Amino acid sequence: MSEKLKKPEIDMERLTHIVNSYKYQKWSLIPLVQDIQAEFGFIPPESIPIIADALNLFPSEVQGVVSFYAQLYTEPRGRNIVRVCRGTACHVRGGKTVLKLVKKQLGLQENQTSEDLEYTLETVACLGVCALSPSMVINNQVYGNMNPKKLKLLFKGEEDS
């Protein structure tokens, strides 16, 4: 699998429309980049100078904010975000095996996105559902008490949907 994904085509007209709706409002940098990410699934690097110009900021200021927040992305991400917990409770109850099986099922390593942009695999320090450990989240759906059989059924269901 290649390290670099083919980035989707960016509708520059749509990007310009979003940016112009915040023009000259420096306070709006974070809502603006969130809107761009919501529209395109990530913040295209080519949008940074456009944003900076519209808000009368330096591109480095925009890039600094975008790179500071973990929930902002400058690379395309999968339509399905799979997060596997690595917290203590999950770890002691088989989380390492869950992660290994998810990696095998998706053909991905941690923090990697499939070339077809279907999945992104992440690990997190804690999902906050320790009573359900080992646990994982696909998009916003929590799956607990994971084991090899449940994983197989879960991803079979994902493929069917």
C-alpha positions in Angstrom: 0.0 0.0 0.0 1.4 3.4 -0.9 2.1 5.9 1.9 0.6 8.8 -0.1 -3.1 8.6 -1.0 -4.4 10.1 -4.1 -6.2 13.2 -2.9 -9.7 13.8 -4.0 -10.4 16.6 -6.4 -11.2 19.8 -4.5 -14.1 22.0 -5.8 -12.3 25.3 -5.6 -15.6 27.2 -6.2 -17.1 25.5 -3.2 -14.0 26.2 -1.1 -14.0 29.9 -2.1 -17.7 30.1 -1.2 -17.1 28.7 2.3 -14.1 31.0 2.9 -15.9 34.1 1.7 -18.7 33.5 4.1 -16.2 34.2 6.9 -14.2 36.9 5.1 -12.5 39.6 7.3 -13.4 37.9 10.5 -10.2 36.8 12.2 -12.1 35.2 15.1 -13.7 32.8 12.7 -10.6 30.8 11.8 -11.5 27.7 13.8 -15.2 27.5 12.6 -14.0 28.2 9.1 -11.5 25.3 9.0 -14.1 23.1 10.7 -16.6 23.9 7.9 -14.0 23.2 5.2 -13.1 19.9 6.9 -16.9 19.0 7.1 -17.3 19.7 3.4 -14.2 18.0 2.1 -13.3 15.5 4.8 -10.0 17.2 5.5 -8.4 20.7 5.1 -6.7 20.8 1.8 -3.3 22.3 2.1 -4.0 24.5 -0.9 -6.7 26.1 1.1 -4.3 27.5 3.7 -3.2 30.6 1.7 -6.8 31.3 0.6 -7.9 31.2 4.2 -5.0 33.4 5.3 -5.8 36.0 2.6 -9.5 36.1 3.5 -8.8 36.5 7.2 -5.8 38.9 6.8 -3.5 36.4 8.5 -0.2 34.9 7.6 -0.4 31.4 6.1 1.9 30.2 9.0 -0.8 31.4 11.5 -3.5 29.3 9.8 -1.2 26.3 9.5 -0.2 26.7 13.1 -3.8 26.5 14.2 -4.6 23.6 11.9 -1.6 21.5 13.0 -2.3 22.3 16.7 -5.7 20.6 16.9 -5.7 16.8 16.7 -9.2 16.8 15.3 -8.2 18.8 12.2 -6.7 16.9 9.3 -4.7 17.9 6.3 -4.8 14.5 4.7 -7.9 12.7 3.4 -9.5 10.3 5.8 -11.7 7.3 5.4 -15.5 7.4 5.3 -15.3 5.0 8.2 -13.1 5.9 11.2 -12.2 2.9 13.3 -10.7 3.7 16.7 -9.4 0.9 18.9 -8.8 1.6 22.5 -5.4 1.0 24.0 -6.3 2.0 27.5 -5.3 -0.1 30.5 -8.6 -1.9 31.0 -8.8 -2.7 27.3 -5.2 -3.8 27.2 -5.5 -6.2 30.1 -8.7 -7.7 28.6 -7.3 -8.4 25.1 -7.1 -5.0 23.4 -3.8 -5.8 21.8 -5.4 -8.8 20.0 -8.3 -6.7 19.0 -6.0 -4.2 17.4 -4.0 -6.9 15.7 -7.2 -8.5 14.2 -8.5 -5.1 13.1 -5.2 -4.3 11.4 -5.4 -7.7 9.6 -9.1 -7.2 8.6 -8.6 -3.7 7.2 -5.1 -4.3 5.8 -4.0 -1.1 7.6 -1.5 0.0 10.2 -2.3 2.6 12.9 -3.0 6.1 11.6 -3.3 4.8 8.0 -6.2 5.3 5.6 -7.1 2.8 2.9 -6.4 3.8 -0.7 -10.1 3.7 -1.5 -10.7 6.1 1.4 -13.1 3.6 3.0 -11.4 3.2 6.3 -9.0 5.1 8.6 -7.5 3.2 11.6 -6.6 5.0 14.7 -5.8 4.0 18.3 -6.8 6.1 21.3 -5.6 6.2 24.8 -9.1 5.6 26.2 -12.7 5.6 24.9 -14.2 6.0 28.4 -16.2 2.8 28.3 -13.9 0.6 30.5 -16.7 -1.6 31.6 -17.1 -2.7 28.0 -13.4 -3.5 27.4 -11.9 -4.3 25.1 -13.7 -1.7 23.0 -13.6 0.1 19.8 -15.6 2.7 17.9 -16.5 2.8 14.2 -17.6 6.3 13.4 -19.7 7.2 16.5 -20.9 3.7 17.3 -19.2 2.0 20.3 -18.6 -1.7 20.2 -17.6 -3.4 23.5 -16.5 -6.8 24.9 -14.8 -7.4 21.6 -13.4 -10.7 20.7 -12.3 -12.4 17.4 -15.8 -13.8 16.7 -17.5 -10.4 17.3 -14.9 -8.7 15.1 -15.5 -11.1 12.3 -19.2 -10.6 12.5 -18.8 -6.8 12.8 -16.7 -6.4 9.7 -18.9 -8.9 7.8 -21.8 -6.6 8.6 -19.8 -3.5 7.5 -19.1 -5.1 4.2 -22.8 -5.8 3.7 -23.9 -2.3 4.4 
